[in-house]
């Protein structure tokens, strides 16, 4: 599904599911590519997760246990999404963050697939699937949220030494 096809979801607020009302991006504001273009640019696993909302197996991703300082970008478009400052050890097998880098860097969809009721997290710039956000799990984080993100959806740009 292209970014243009998903514009309708920006207005699909669902407060009971924790999905806020989000502004519809202006035409040309988001990365828009055809499925063929995405397939050409991404590896098969990246395409499966980022463009088809797949999930990598737990404890297999590149960043689930990384403590390197830096910024996590969307692997599909390069948008900055999270930083290592908000990353924490949740021991769930995927990288966990308690907040995105800034408001508007990610967007949310109510996900009812596989008989579950959860909130999907997508890149606001290219509409790629990143993972899910969970609330109220008892982690000692400032937001009481856990952004459970697939490593294959991210690229870590390390901070220069000493910063």
VOGU-3710 file (C-alpha; in Angstrom, 3 decimals, decimal comma):
1> xxxxxxxxxx> 0,000/0,000/0,000  1,401/3,399/-0,898  1,610/6,383/1,428  -1,141/8,057/-0,591  -3,430/5,065/-0,019  -2,923/5,404/3,731  -3,821/9,103/4,067  -7,272/8,091/5,341  -5,692/6,562/8,441  -4,306/9,883/9,639
11> xxxxxxxxxx> -7,877/10,952/10,438  -8,820/7,626/12,032  -8,494/8,612/15,671  -9,451/5,967/18,201  -9,026/7,422/21,720  -10,117/4,182/23,403  -7,272/2,344/21,666  -4,765/5,120/22,346  -4,670/6,316/18,729  -4,617/10,125/18,665
21> xxxxxxxxxx> -6,056/12,296/15,898  -3,186/13,089/13,561  -2,848/15,749/10,908  -3,055/14,586/7,319  0,279/15,312/5,630  0,202/17,736/2,738  0,653/16,380/-0,774  4,350/15,795/-1,454  5,237/15,973/2,244  5,655/12,209/2,571
31> xxxxxxxxxx> 7,887/9,860/0,631  5,706/8,204/-1,987  7,039/5,229/-3,945  5,452/2,340/-5,747  5,649/-1,177/-4,386  8,127/-1,995/-7,170  10,380/0,916/-6,135  10,339/-0,204/-2,490  11,135/-3,801/-3,507  14,093/-2,571/-5,532
41> xxxxxxxxxx> 15,521/-0,505/-2,654  14,913/-2,824/0,304  16,101/-6,334/1,079  13,346/-8,981/1,130  13,287/-8,948/4,966  13,229/-5,136/5,107  10,356/-5,092/2,597  8,415/-7,743/4,554  8,662/-5,792/7,810  8,643/-2,170/6,628
51> xxxxxxxxxx> 6,119/-2,372/3,804  4,020/-5,420/4,722  3,907/-4,853/8,513  5,831/-8,012/9,309  7,698/-8,734/12,534  11,235/-9,973/12,914  11,841/-12,823/15,336  12,693/-11,685/18,899  16,336/-11,580/19,989  17,564/-11,763/16,382
61> xxxxxxxxxx> 17,647/-8,097/15,363  20,718/-5,931/15,187  19,692/-3,447/17,918  17,685/-5,332/20,552  20,625/-5,317/22,985  22,600/-2,305/21,721  23,664/0,448/24,098  25,486/2,615/21,542  24,783/6,359/21,684  23,174/7,802/18,591
71> xxxxxxxxxx> 20,062/8,451/16,558  17,861/5,730/15,107  16,644/6,488/11,594  13,960/4,849/9,488  15,756/2,260/7,354  13,415/2,982/4,430  13,696/6,785/4,208  16,332/7,981/6,688  13,981/10,064/8,855  15,207/10,448/12,443
81> xxxxxxxxxx> 12,784/8,610/14,725  14,320/7,727/18,115  17,500/8,364/20,094  19,537/6,165/22,374  18,561/8,492/25,256  15,028/7,058/25,180  16,086/3,442/24,611  15,754/1,064/27,549  16,159/-2,628/28,319  12,714/-4,211/28,323
91> xxxxxxxxxx> 14,046/-7,743/27,749  11,338/-8,372/25,133  13,714/-9,199/22,261  13,228/-6,001/20,253  14,615/-2,485/20,712  12,427/-0,567/23,168  12,064/3,188/23,529  9,900/5,183/25,933  9,252/7,988/23,417  9,978/8,962/19,819
101> xxxxxxxxxx> 12,549/11,658/19,008  9,854/14,312/18,559  6,128/14,605/18,104  5,180/14,011/14,498  8,080/11,694/13,647  5,856/8,638/13,988  2,169/8,035/13,482  -0,240/5,540/14,957  -2,814/3,068/13,655  -5,238/0,896/15,581
111> xxxxxxxxxx> -4,068/-2,631/14,728  -6,586/-5,435/15,110  -4,668/-8,079/13,128  -4,231/-11,645/14,376  -7,019/-11,175/16,920  -4,992/-8,646/18,920  -5,893/-5,096/19,863  -2,815/-2,871/19,789  -1,379/0,364/18,386  0,902/0,144/15,371
121> xxxxxxxxxx> 3,745/2,660/14,977  4,701/3,875/11,498  7,237/6,338/10,136  5,389/9,602/9,509  7,692/10,390/6,579  7,303/7,233/4,452  4,520/5,264/6,161  6,753/2,253/6,850  5,820/-0,142/9,638  8,143/0,170/12,640
131> xxxxxxxxxx> 6,473/-1,870/15,379  3,924/-1,237/18,135  3,553/0,904/21,239  2,274/-0,505/24,531  1,190/1,327/27,659  0,815/0,480/31,320  3,210/-2,469/31,452  4,935/-1,272/34,616  8,306/-0,279/33,174  9,875/2,560/35,126
141> xxxxxxxxxx> 9,931/4,948/32,180  8,839/8,607/32,179  5,941/7,915/29,799  4,887/4,423/30,946  5,072/3,470/27,271  7,157/0,902/25,395  7,739/1,488/21,713  8,609/-2,049/20,626  10,373/-1,521/17,291  11,789/-3,996/14,779
151> xxxxxxxxxx> 15,567/-3,643/14,394  15,233/-4,156/10,643  13,094/-0,998/10,523  15,926/1,091/11,963  19,433/2,266/11,151  21,603/3,552/14,019  23,759/6,571/13,288  26,305/6,611/16,096  27,101/9,821/17,939  30,657/11,092/17,503
161> xxx> 32,976/9,954/20,317  32,784/12,137/23,403  29,269/13,447/22,791
//
